[in-house]
């Protein structure tokens, strides 16, 4: 195994850390954009919790119940709720 100097280790670690931070930032932006429509109706933590419940309903094949959940919990119009649920 070749001996690595401190400069070589730092030269590899800094771009790796930058890439990790960039990926985390992109994931955060994507989550915010998906919840953007819901944030008009509810606070951020409530939006994250509701998004999780809607995602679980969709995974189980209950998309119509997810749409009804969005309408009941948020008072969101039917067309907007359907569009939001499909985007998740």
KAJO-V812331 format. One record per residue. RES is the residue in one small letter. SS is DSSP state (a for helix, b for strand, c for the rest). PSI is psi in radians with two decimals (none if undefined). NEAR is the number of other ideal C-beta (glycine too) atoms within 12 Angstrom. Layout:
res: <RES	RES>
ss: <SS	SS>
psi: <PSI	PSI>
near: <NEAR	NEAR>
This chain:
res: <x	x	x	x	x	x	x	x	x	x	x	x	x	x	x	x	x	x	x	x	x	x	x	x	x	x	x	x	x	x	x	x	x	x	x	x	x	x	x	x	x	x	x	x	x	x	x	x	x	x	x	x	x	x	x	x	x	x	x	x	x	x	x	x	x	x	x	x	x	x	x	x	x	x	x	x	x	x	x	x	x	x	x	x	x	x	x	x>
ss: <c	c	c	c	c	a	a	a	a	a	a	a	a	a	a	a	a	a	a	a	a	a	a	a	a	a	a	a	a	a	a	a	a	a	a	c	c	a	a	a	c	c	c	a	a	a	a	a	a	a	a	a	a	a	a	a	a	a	a	c	c	c	a	a	a	a	a	a	a	a	a	a	a	a	c	c	c	a	a	a	a	a	a	a	a	a	a	c>
psi: <2.28	2.57	2.24	2.37	2.91	-0.68	-0.63	-0.69	-0.81	-0.67	-0.50	-0.63	-0.71	-0.86	-0.60	-0.77	-0.71	-0.75	-0.71	-0.79	-0.70	-0.74	-0.76	-0.68	-0.78	-0.74	-0.73	-0.72	-0.74	-0.76	-0.69	-0.75	-0.64	-0.53	-0.02	-0.77	-0.53	-0.50	-0.27	-0.45	-0.38	2.83	2.98	-0.77	-0.68	-0.63	-0.72	-0.72	-0.76	-0.68	-0.72	-0.74	-0.70	-0.73	-0.72	-0.73	-0.71	-0.71	-0.64	-0.08	0.29	1.03	-0.66	-0.68	-0.59	-0.69	-0.77	-0.66	-0.78	-0.69	-0.77	-0.83	-0.62	-0.29	0.48	2.46	2.67	-0.76	-0.74	-0.68	-0.75	-0.77	-0.75	-0.76	-0.69	-0.50	-0.24	none>
near: <3	6	7	12	10	10	10	12	14	13	14	15	15	14	13	14	14	14	14	14	14	14	14	14	14	14	14	16	14	16	21	18	18	25	31	20	28	36	22	16	23	22	14	18	13	17	29	21	18	33	34	21	26	38	25	19	22	23	13	13	10	17	23	19	20	31	28	20	30	38	23	17	24	29	15	28	16	17	14	21	30	22	17	36	34	19	23	32>
